[in-house]
Amino acid sequence: MNRILKYGFWLIVSVLTSCHDFLEPKSQTEYVPKLVKSLDELLLGEVYMGPGIGDGAFYSVLGLFDDDVAIRKEWNANNEEAGLNNIRLTYTWAKDMKDNFSNYNIYGEVYKKIVGCNSVLDYIDDVQGTEIEKNRVMGQALAFRGYFYFHLVNLYGQPYSFNKNALGVPLKLNSKLSTGGMPRNTVEEVYTRIVKDLQEAERLYKTLPEDEQNLHNNRINLPCIQLILSRVYLYMENWEQALAYGEKVIKDYNYEIMDLNSLPLPERYNDPSYMNYYTWENPEVMFLFGNQGDVLALPMTTVQYTEYSESGRPTYYTYNLSVVSDSLVNAYESIDLRKKHYLIWEQVGREETPHYYRPISKYEVGSNYGMSWGWSAGNWGIAFKVTEAYLNAAEAAACLYKETGKGEYLTRAGELVDQLRLKRIVAGAFRDCSITDPDKLISFVRDERRRELCFENHRWFDLRRYGMNELKHVWYDKTGNSTEYVLEKNDPGFTLQIPEEAFEHNPAMVQNEPRK
């Protein structure tokens, strides 16, 4: 752990010492920021992420864990490429994933970002700048620290709703180098800090001029902070606050749900054949983050197959090994436009009709369903969108209806999910939600969440908080033989093993239980 923190610290020092106009020497060996502008630059250099190639690794493994992804039943390849082993390790939740998967260390990557947040907060009182300037910088640092810890604790800690007293992750709240061990805080302690950081970030943003609270300038903004709070409260099963913050995002700002009825259907020979939803032109988007290469590296791993003609001339075909699961495909009604807009056909080779969807969604795709090999350059990885606010609030309202029996929550849940579905169902075929059974209503809203947010890094975390029910993946080898892998109910495998690097200089670290 200390090694990771030291590495992050010296990265930060290198950034600070490059800003000569804003620094003055504190001692012969140390430079400190002089102006708040230098801390703002530190945020950009060490905390923000994307959209450039290789700019951090946060989401890489999430694309193969859940039930929205499968392995194609028939495939062939010229050789067993190294990337295929990473797919197998991740897709089967392998016990030795942390030891044999080189890009597994999300833990260290996220802590580097946290160290950047801590450095900004440690120095903020000593730099020159107005109160508004300092509040703007502090608000960003606290918002990101809260989000980063939320991401970590949902990878390496048990679900809050299952066991909030279980071990979470160590809370590192300053940039000072630690000489002793850092024990893991409980899941509840981590969530308490997450909420505190996000609430303080919200308060600081409200001190800014109103026209600076919701800018689309690639900086996190107030509605995004409130959306994250809605998500955090939903995971904590604090339904009242999840509903309140979800509705705040919906009512207090001018974000709109894009009407899929107004868009042309994806067409194979158009360029692009599928549109990009992760752009400021999308009226749903409040903040863009991460890089496309990180999100797609595993799901877009390809295999190459060579076919020879009678004359011996080779033809090369490239396709994805992982595909969209039948379970997700069948979750859409025929009148649901998301099936056509969100599920992306793989590139067509010899055959006129494609057989599989790619395990990705909402990215731009060129003609003939082809994705350029430059897909990781300059494209955003994820988006925080108002559609999630509708789903967070709808689920919270449905759960409140089950707990209290109050009709006002039934009405609100139906209204929220209908407002979303109205823009997703073929015009003229939409019908209001008429479900009154509370369990069926909750299930319906959660199914809507799956259909709407597919491949946006929500599903694995949702399956955990829904109760960690049994999950199966079937692996097909090159000869067509199948092997079934099972995560049993409440299997320890729903929580990831901590990378070995975290133990090197942290004697207080404790490993998670391996999967059954």
Secondary structure, DSSP 8 states (H G I E B T S, - for coil): -HHHHHHHHHHHHHHHHH-GGGEEESSSS-EEE-BHHHHHHHHHHHT---SSTT---SSTTGGGTSTTEEE-SS---SS--HHHHHHHHHHTT-TTHHHH-TT--HHHHHHHHHHHHHHHHHHGGGSB--HHHHHHHHHHHHHHHHHHHHHHHHHHS--TTT-TTSB------S-S--SS-----BHHHHHHHHHHHHHHHHHHHHTS-GGGTT--SSS--HHHHHHHHHHHHHHTT-HHHHHHHHHHHHHHS------GGGS----TTSSSSB---SSTTSTTEEEEEEEHHHHHTTTT-EEEEEEE-TT--EEEEEEESEEE-HHHHTTS-TTBTHHHHHS-B----S-SS---B-S--S--B-GGG---TTTTSS-EEEEEEHHHHHHHHHHHHHHHHHHH--HHHHHHHHHHHHHHHTTTB-TTT--------HHHHHHHHHHHHHHHSTTSS-HHHHHHHTT---EEEEEE-TTS-EEEEEE-TT-GGGS----GGGGTT-TT--------
